[in-house]
Amino acid sequence: MSQLNLFEEYEIDQRNEKLSKAANDILAAVNDGMKVKYEPHYYFQEGGLIVLMAVNKFKDAIFNILDLDGNVPREFGSCWRNIQHIKQDLTKYKSQYENHIKQ
């Protein structure tokens, strides 16, 4: 008989709530003072990172990265950027991580 572990579910809910708040906060910062606002559109997880995508009514997409605790990792800038910059950042991050593991 398997046992229901409510503590883990609660932890997941807490983390999701924290991530959602962090994502909303950084999106609000980019929208501050802009006439054409960006709306949250999509996100995906890449290892221990969450890649956020926001789109405006002209279908301009911008991206940002958070860690699983809802913080912008120190290896990444807090500014929103295009997908090419995100790919470069993730590639650099992965190679630094792999080099650190090998040492």
Secondary structure, DSSP 8 states (H G I E B T S, - for coil): -----HHHHHHHHHHHHHHHHHHHHHHHHHHTT-SS--EEEEEEEETTEEEEEEE-TT--EEEEEEETTS---TTS-SS-B-HHHHHHHHHHHHHHHHHHHH-
